[in-house]
Amino acid sequence: MEILFLSPEVAPWSKTGGLADVAGALPPALAARGHAVTVVTPLHRSVDRAGLRAIGKSAAVKLGPDLLEAQLFEVARSNPKLRTVFLAHPLFDRAEIYGDYPDNFFRFAFFSEAALEVPKALGFVPGIVHGNDWTTGPAIWRAHERGLGKQVFTIHNLAYQGLFDASALRTLGWPLQRFHPEALEFYGQLSFMKAGLVFADALTTVSPTYAREIQTAELGCGLDGLLRKRRQALTGILNGIDVHEWDPRTDRALTQRYGPETQLAGKAACKASLQQELGLPVAPRTPLFAMVSRFVEQKGFDLLLEVLDDLLFGRAQVAILGNGDKLIEQALLRINRPRAFAVRVAFDNALAHRLGAGGDFFLLPSRFEPCGLGQMYAMRYGTVPVVRATGGLADTVIDEAAEGATGFSFEPYTAEALRGTIDRAILAYQRDRLKPMQARGMAKDFSWAVAAASYERIYTRLCA
């Protein structure tokens, strides 16, 4: 199949979160299965131009009275079945990929429209147009109206919907007759997310549990009625991870490499090295809780801040890496427990790997979590997850009380539930009961091959 795959961010070239990892890993997995995949993404300012070459083609789009033209660039192709194409235009030359820019509706409408011109410029006809999250919703709608392939739309996080003032419709020159509750209108606003949800032939999201949760009023973000109506088109497919990048046996970011066949020999050295790097006392008998996360409310920082005082009072060490919300950042930086707590406000991929290897536990007490990759990375490194049982966390982490346990989980979104789960984790650490969980976690197959086969089945059904 010819697949046109659209994403606003693609690892390793641009990234703010898990969407970039998906867009960087799923297309190669599909190409490995024999499909021709063209990934289209904006050429953001943050993208390293080294290795990019101009294709000598462009994608021209009329938005309102304006004719805009994006120049096409691509990276060297190691697989003839896979092509990554960048759209270059001043609209994408910004300090942030998304940011709080007043013209975001125009920027991503242009991305969606221009991306659909890429097949014509490169001389192919896609059988599948696969969009990801709100920035590509208009592409799904426009592809549907033009009869361009079959459309698949993946919801990575329903909380981010791309809502804009209704006046944006006129600015973009889009047909006003589409502004109604059965199409693009959402409580008086223009919804890019809804464009994808309404017009795609198939809807997917990034875990089976999240597929059920977004059909409820609690996590449906006002779109639960529409998703229940389209439930026959909706499939939850658990994300995979890059098992080559995230492999403790070959990871160059680590002080010492190790694997399940060596009974985790080397993990203790990684922990000691991490403690030194973060300025924490090297304490092999003290449990170290690691957390790598964007600083957003969704990730459960309100619960964590409630329990940290008790946790850091001689019971454990905590190390956190991430950035995002300034209020969360400031709250973490105010914690003055240098012998037990370390926070690094940054995006640091190498340190993320070392936290995955050096931690005894990995914290992710999310309010909601469509999939979550951190817990899968952690299990691959023999680090035991402590999570809230929601979305993909519920699908990947089996609590210690159940058969085949791989970690610790709780359901009520309360500080008391988190505190009790941490207590159970510390007790298991003290009684040396983690090794079976670590072994099971490291044995899990979180490769993209499993997810790619599921997407392939959806594509095949649509194209039959």
C-alpha positions in Angstrom: 0.0 0.0 0.0 1.0 3.6 -0.6 0.6 5.4 2.8 0.7 9.2 3.4 1.5 9.6 7.0 1.1 13.1 8.5 2.5 14.3 11.9 3.4 17.8 13.3 6.5 16.3 15.0 8.7 13.3 14.1 11.6 12.0 16.2 14.5 12.4 16.0 14.0 15.7 14.1 11.3 17.4 16.2 9.8 16.4 19.4 7.6 17.6 22.3 6.2 14.3 23.4 5.2 10.7 22.6 3.6 11.6 19.3 7.0 12.3 17.8 8.2 8.8 19.0 5.2 7.2 17.3 5.7 9.1 14.1 9.4 8.2 14.1 8.9 4.5 14.7 5.6 3.4 13.2 6.4 4.3 9.6 9.7 2.4 9.5 7.8 -0.6 11.0 5.2 -0.4 8.2 7.9 0.0 5.6 9.5 -3.2 7.0 6.3 -5.0 6.2 6.6 -4.0 2.6 4.4 -0.8 2.4 5.5 2.4 0.8 5.3 5.1 3.4 5.8 8.9 2.9 5.9 10.8 6.2 5.2 14.5 5.9 6.0 17.0 8.7 6.8 20.7 9.0 10.4 21.9 8.8 10.4 23.5 12.3 13.2 25.9 13.3 14.4 23.2 15.8 15.0 20.7 13.0 18.7 20.0 12.3 19.2 20.9 8.6 22.3 18.7 8.3 21.5 15.7 6.1 18.4 17.4 4.5 18.3 18.0 0.8 15.9 20.1 -1.3 13.7 17.9 -3.5 13.2 20.7 -6.0 9.5 20.5 -5.7 6.9 22.5 -3.8 3.4 22.3 -2.5 1.1 25.2 -3.2 -2.1 25.9 -1.3 -4.7 28.7 -1.4 -6.0 29.7 2.0 -8.5 32.6 1.9 -7.1 35.1 -0.6 -3.5 33.9 -0.1 -1.5 31.5 -2.2 1.2 29.9 0.0 4.0 27.6 -1.2 6.0 25.2 0.9 9.4 24.0 -0.4 10.0 20.2 0.0 13.0 18.8 1.7 13.9 15.2 2.6 16.4 13.1 4.5 18.6 10.4 2.9 16.7 7.2 2.5 18.1 4.1 4.1 14.9 2.2 3.1 13.5 2.7 -0.4 10.0 2.1 1.0 10.3 5.0 3.5 10.5 8.7 2.7 10.5 11.6 5.2 9.5 14.9 3.6 9.6 18.3 5.3 7.5 21.3 4.4 9.6 24.5 4.6 7.7 27.8 5.1 8.2 30.8 7.4 5.0 29.8 9.2 7.0 26.9 10.8 10.1 29.0 11.5 9.1 29.6 15.2 10.8 29.1 18.5 8.3 26.4 19.5 6.6 23.7 17.5 3.1 24.7 18.8 3.4 27.6 21.2 0.6 30.0 22.0 0.7 31.7 18.6 -2.5 33.5 17.5 -2.1 32.2 14.0 -1.9 28.5 14.9 -5.1 27.8 13.1 -3.6 29.2 9.9 -0.2 27.5 10.4 -1.7 24.0 10.9 -4.4 24.5 8.3 -1.6 25.2 5.9 0.3 22.1 7.1 -2.8 19.9 6.5 -3.6 21.4 3.1 0.0 21.4 1.9 0.6 17.8 3.1 -2.1 16.6 0.7 -0.3 18.2 -2.2 2.9 16.2 -1.6 1.7 13.0 -3.4 0.9 15.1 -6.5 4.4 16.7 -6.3 6.1 13.4 -5.9 4.0 11.5 -8.3 2.1 8.9 -6.3 -1.5 8.3 -5.3 -1.9 7.3 -1.6 -4.3 4.4 -0.8 -4.2 5.5 2.9 -4.0 9.0 4.4 -3.1 8.6 8.1 -3.3 11.8 10.2 -2.2 12.1 13.8 -3.9 14.4 16.4 -5.6 17.8 15.9 -3.1 19.4 13.6 -3.9 16.9 10.9 -7.7 16.9 11.4 -8.3 19.3 8.5 -6.2 17.0 6.2 -8.5 14.1 7.0 -11.6 16.2 6.2 -10.1 17.6 3.0 -8.8 14.1 1.8 -12.3 12.7 2.5 -14.0 15.4 0.4 -11.5 15.0 -2.5 -11.7 11.2 -2.4 -8.0 10.9 -1.7 -7.4 7.4 -0.4 -9.0 6.0 2.7 -8.5 8.1 5.8 -7.2 6.9 9.2 -7.1 9.3 12.2 -5.2 8.6 15.3 -6.0 10.3 18.7 -2.9 10.6 20.7 -4.4 12.9 23.4 -8.0 14.0 23.2 -7.4 16.8 25.6 -5.6 18.8 22.9 -8.3 19.6 20.4 -7.2 22.5 18.2 -10.1 24.9 19.1 -10.3 28.2 17.4 -12.7 31.2 17.0 -15.3 30.6 14.4 -14.0 33.6 12.4 -11.0 31.4 11.4 -13.3 29.6 9.0 -13.7 32.7 6.9 -10.0 33.6 7.1 -9.1 30.2 5.7 -11.8 30.3 3.0 -13.3 27.0 4.2 -16.9 26.3 3.3 -19.2 27.8 5.9 -21.8 25.1 5.4 -19.4 22.7 7.3 -19.7 24.8 10.4 -22.4 22.8 12.3 -22.4 20.2 15.2 -22.3 17.2 12.8 -19.0 18.5 11.2 -16.5 21.1 12.4 -18.4 23.1 15.0 -17.8 22.5 18.7 -19.8 24.7 21.1 -19.5 27.7 18.8 -15.8 27.1 18.0 -14.0 25.6 15.0 -12.5 22.2 16.0 -9.6 20.7 14.1 -9.8 17.5 16.2 -13.5 17.1 15.3 -12.6 17.4 11.6 -10.6 14.2 11.9 -13.1 12.4 14.2 -16.1 13.0 11.9 -14.6 12.4 8.5 -12.0 9.6 8.9 -12.9 6.1 7.6 -11.2 4.6 10.7 -10.3 6.0 14.1 -7.6 4.7 16.3 -6.1 5.6 19.6 -3.0 4.6 21.4 -4.3 1.9 23.9 -7.3 -0.3 24.3 -8.2 1.1 27.7 -8.0 4.7 26.4 -10.3 3.8 23.6 -12.9 2.9 26.2 -12.2 5.9 28.5 -12.7 8.5 25.8 -16.2 7.3 25.3 -17.1 8.4 28.8 -18.0 11.9 30.1 -15.0 11.8 32.5 -12.3 11.6 29.8 -14.2 12.3 26.6 -13.5 16.0 26.7 -16.9 16.9 25.4 -16.5 14.5 22.4 -17.6 11.3 24.1 -21.0 11.4 22.4 -19.4 11.6 19.0 -17.0 8.8 19.9 -19.8 6.6 21.1 -21.6 7.2 17.9 -18.4 6.2 15.9 -17.4 3.4 18.3 -17.6 0.8 15.5 -14.8 2.7 13.6 -12.7 3.2 16.8 -9.8 0.8 17.7 -7.3 1.0 20.5 -3.8 -0.1 19.4 -1.1 0.0 22.1 2.0 2.1 21.0 5.3 0.3 20.7 8.8 1.6 21.6 12.0 1.6 19.7 13.6 -1.5 21.1 16.9 -0.8 19.5 17.3 2.7 21.0 16.0 1.5 24.4 18.1 -1.6 25.0 20.3 -1.7 28.2 22.5 -4.3 26.5 23.7 -1.8 23.9 22.8 1.7 25.3 25.9 4.0 25.0 24.4 6.5 27.5 24.9 4.0 30.4 27.9 3.6 32.7 27.6 -0.1 32.4 25.4 -2.2 30.1 23.4 -5.1 31.2 20.5 -7.4 30.3 18.1 -10.0 31.6 20.6 -12.8 30.6 23.1 -11.3 33.1 20.5 -11.1 35.9 20.7 -7.3 35.8 24.4 -7.3 36.8 25.4 -3.7 36.0 22.2 -2.0 37.1 23.6 -1.3 40.5 26.6 0.5 38.9 24.1 2.5 36.8 22.3 3.5 39.9 25.4 4.6 41.7 26.6 6.6 38.7 23.2 8.3 38.4 23.2 9.3 42.1 26.7 10.8 41.7 25.6 12.7 38.5 22.6 14.2 40.3 24.4 15.1 43.5 22.6 12.5 45.6 24.4 10.3 48.1 25.4 6.9 46.7 23.1 4.8 48.8 22.6 1.3 47.3 20.1 0.2 50.0 17.9 3.3 49.5 15.2 2.9 46.8 15.5 5.5 44.0 12.3 6.6 42.3 12.8 8.1 38.9 10.4 10.2 36.8 10.8 11.5 33.2 7.8 13.5 32.2 6.5 16.7 30.7 5.5 19.1 33.5 1.7 19.1 32.9 -1.2 18.6 35.3 -2.2 15.4 33.4 0.9 13.6 34.8 -0.2 13.6 38.4 2.2 16.2 39.8 -0.5 17.5 42.2 -0.6 14.0 43.9 3.2 13.7 43.8 3.7 17.0 45.5 1.4 16.0 48.3 3.3 12.8 49.1 6.9 13.9 48.5 7.6 15.3 52.0 6.8 11.9 53.5 8.7 10.0 50.8 11.9 12.0 51.1 12.0 11.9 54.9 14.7 9.1 55.0 12.6 6.6 53.1 13.7 7.1 49.5 15.4 9.2 46.9 13.5 10.9 44.0 14.9 12.1 40.7 12.8 14.0 38.2 13.6 15.1 34.6 11.3 17.2 32.4 10.0 20.6 31.5 6.8 22.4 30.7 4.4 24.2 33.1 6.2 26.9 35.0 4.2 26.5 38.2 5.0 22.8 38.4 8.6 23.6 37.6 8.8 26.2 40.4 7.1 23.9 42.9 9.7 21.2 42.2 12.6 23.6 42.4 11.5 24.9 45.8 11.9 21.4 47.4 15.0 21.7 49.5 16.1 18.1 50.2 19.4 17.9 48.5 20.3 14.5 50.0 17.1 12.9 48.8 15.7 14.9 45.8 17.0 16.0 42.5 15.2 17.8 39.6 16.5 18.6 36.2 14.5 21.1 34.1 15.5 20.1 30.6 14.9 17.9 27.6 17.8 15.5 27.9 17.4 12.2 26.1 20.7 10.7 27.4 19.8 11.5 31.0 16.3 10.0 30.4 18.1 6.7 29.5 20.2 6.9 32.6 17.2 7.5 34.8 15.5 4.5 33.2 18.5 2.3 34.0 19.5 3.8 37.4 16.1 4.0 39.0 14.7 1.2 41.1 11.2 2.5 40.4 9.6 4.6 37.7 6.8 7.0 38.8 3.9 7.9 36.5 0.8 8.7 38.7 -1.2 10.2 35.7 -4.7 11.6 36.0 -5.1 10.1 32.5 -2.5 8.6 30.1 -3.5 7.7 26.5 -0.6 5.3 26.2 2.5 6.3 28.0 5.9 5.2 26.8 7.9 5.9 30.0 6.7 2.8 31.8 7.6 0.6 28.8 11.1 2.1 28.6 11.5 1.5 32.3 10.4 -2.1 32.2 12.9 -2.7 29.4 15.6 -1.5 31.8 14.4 -3.6 34.7 13.0 -0.6 36.5 9.6 -1.3 38.2 6.7 1.1 37.3 4.6 2.7 40.0 1.6 4.0 38.0 -2.1 4.9 38.1 -4.2 2.3 36.3 -5.5 4.5 33.5 -5.2 4.3 29.7 -2.1 2.6 28.4 -0.7 2.3 32.0 -3.5 -0.1 32.8 -2.8 -2.0 29.6 0.9 -2.4 30.3 1.5 -2.6 34.0 0.2 -5.6 36.1 -0.1 -4.8 39.8 1.9 -6.9 42.3 -1.3 -8.4 43.7 -2.1 -10.1 40.4 -0.6 -13.0 38.6 2.3 -12.1 36.3 2.9 -8.8 38.2 5.2 -6.3 36.5 4.8 -3.3 38.8 2.5 -1.4 41.2 -0.7 0.5 40.4 -3.6 2.2 42.0 -7.0 3.4 40.7 -8.5 6.3 42.8 -6.9 9.6 41.8 -5.9 10.5 45.4 -2.7 11.2 47.3 -3.7 8.5 49.8 -3.9 5.9 47.0 -0.5 7.0 45.6 1.1 7.0 49.1 -0.2 3.5 49.8 1.1 2.2 46.5 4.5 3.7 47.1 4.5 2.1 50.6 3.9 -1.3 49.0 6.7 -0.7 46.5 9.2 0.2 49.2 8.2 -2.8 51.3 8.8 -5.1 48.3 12.2 -3.4 47.7 13.2 -3.9 51.3 12.1 -7.6 51.2 14.0 -8.2 47.9 10.8 -9.1 46.0 11.4 -7.1 42.8 13.4 -9.5 40.8 10.5 -11.5 39.3 8.7 -8.3 38.3 11.9 -7.0 36.7 12.4 -10.2 34.8 8.8 -10.2 33.5 9.0 -6.6 32.5 12.2 -7.0 30.5 10.6 -10.0 28.7 7.6 -8.0 27.4 7.5 -7.5 23.7 6.8 -3.7 23.3 8.3 -3.6 19.8 6.5 -1.7 17.0 6.1 -4.9 15.0 3.0 -5.8 17.0 1.4 -2.4 16.6 2.3 -2.2 12.9 0.5 -5.4 12.2 -2.6 -4.0 13.9 -2.5 -0.9 11.7 -1.9 -3.0 8.7 -5.1 -5.0 9.3 -7.1 -1.7 9.5 -5.5 -0.4 6.2 -6.2 -3.7 4.5 -9.8 -3.8 5.6 -10.3 -0.2 4.3 -8.7 -0.9 1.0 -10.4 -4.3 0.4 
